[in-house]
Amino acid sequence: MARITVVSFRLGGTDGVSIEASKWIDALRQLGHVVTLVAGEGRADHLLPGLAIYANSPPTLGELQSVVEDAQIVVVENLASLPLNVGARDVLYDALDGRNALFHHHDLPWQREQFAHFEGPRDQTTWRHVTINDLSRRQLAERGICATTIMNSFDCDPPPGDRDATRAALNLDDQRLVLLPTRAIPRKNIEGALRLARELNAVLWLLGPAEDGYGTQLELLLNDATVQLRLGMPEGASIHDAYAACDLVVMPSTWEGFGNPVLESVTHRRPLAVNRYPVLLEIEAFGFNFFHLNEMNDIERFLRDPEADYFAKNLAVARAHFNVENLPARLSPVLNLGESDVRESFDVTRIQ
C-alpha cells in the first residue's frame, strides 16, 4: 500500500481527462492505496485555484509542496502535458524535484497546432511517464523520454439508458438521430457531422458546448445548417440515455488523444461513423469494425438492416483489451517507483 496524490488542472468533471483520471483513482484504491486528490477546480481533497487552466497566477511552491509532502507517489494528470497553465506546471516541476512521480499524458503540445512551439514534458530519474496511445509514446521516445502506453479503459456493461424518455425530451418521433457526444472545438470537425446528418436525413445532436473560442464559428455553422439540430443534454438525462436515444454515433474529429466516444459507442451497442484520425488506427488494429464517414451506402444499409453480430463482435474486443475491470492489474507494473531497477519495468512499451 502506498500514499498516492493525484494532481490535475481539474478533477470530477465531464471532460475526458477528468473521466479517465477518475478511473485511475478508483483502480488505485482497489489496489489498496490511499489516494489524495489535488486540483485547481472541480472536486478534490485540496483545491488550489492556481492550478486551474484559466488561473490568474500559479500556486506558490510552498502550497504545492505542502499538499504532496506526504505522498510516496504523485500522479500528474495532463498538467505537465499540455501548456494550459505554464506557471503552475513549472512550480509543480520544482515541487516534484527528486520525488517519485508518474506523469499520465493525454495530449502533448506538438499535437496541437496552437501549442506546437511549447516545450514538451520534462524528465528526471525518479519520474515515469504513461501515454494513452502508442503514437505519443513514440514521439516522447524521439525526444529522449521513455514511456509506457496504457490505453483508456471502459465499463463494458454500462447502464442501458432510457431511449424513449430521452427522445421525447428531445421532441423526436421516429426521426433518425445522430449523436456527436463531444464539445465543439475546431478539431472536432463539426462540419463533417453536419454533412453526415444531411446525407442520412437525420437529426444531429451535439452534446457539448463550444470551447476554446469556437462559439462564434459554431453559431455560424449551425445557422447555415440544413439539418435539424439538438444541442446540449436535457435536464435529468445521462450519457447513457444519450447513447440509448441515438441511432448512430459520429466522431468526425481530425485529432483525438484517444477518443472515448469510439469505445463508448461499442459498450453501448451503437454503430459508429468515424473519421480516420491517427490514433483511431491503433484502436482499430485490435479488431474493431467501424464505419468511416465516406462509407455512406454501408451506413445507410446497416441502419435499415443491422447485422446481427456486429455489436457482439465489437464488444468482445472491448472486453478483451479495454475493460476497466482490468485497469488495477494494468496499473500495478508502473507503480513500482521506489525500486532501484524501476526503469526496467518500463521496458514493456504497452500494457493491455
Number of C-alpha atoms within 10 A of each C-alpha: 10 15 15 24 24 26 28 25 29 27 25 16 14 10 13 17 21 19 16 22 24 16 19 22 22 17 21 22 15 13 15 12 16 15 19 19 21 24 24 24 21 16 14 18 13 14 20 21 19 22 30 23 19 13 18 12 14 24 20 15 15 10 14 22 15 10 19 23 14 13 19 16 25 24 25 22 25 25 28 26 21 23 20 19 20 17 17 25 23 16 19 23 18 13 20 20 14 12 21 21 27 20 24 26 25 23 21 23 19 15 15 13 8 9 15 14 10 13 13 18 21 15 16 14 12 18 20 23 23 25 27 21 23 18 15 22 22 18 16 18 12 10 11 11 17 19 27 24 23 22 23 25 23 23 17 21 11 11 14 13 18 16 16 14 14 23 20 11 14 17 10 15 9 6 14 18 23 28 26 26 23 22 16 22 19 18 12 19 16 23 16 19 25 27 16 22 24 16 11 18 16 19 21 26 26 23 19 17 14 18 12 8 11 13 14 9 14 19 12 10 14 15 9 9 14 13 18 16 17 18 13 13 19 15 8 8 14 15 14 16 22 23 27 23 24 22 16 23 26 30 28 23 21 15 19 17 21 21 18 18 21 22 24 23 25 26 25 23 19 19 24 25 23 23 22 17 17 14 18 18 10 14 19 13 9 13 13 17 16 18 17 17 19 13 11 15 9 12 21 13 11 14 14 9 9 13 10 8 9 17 19 13 14 21 22 17 16 24 18 12 17 22 20 20 15 16 23 18 15 17 18 12 14 20 20 15 20 12 10 9 10 17 17 9 15 19 11 12 16 18 17 16
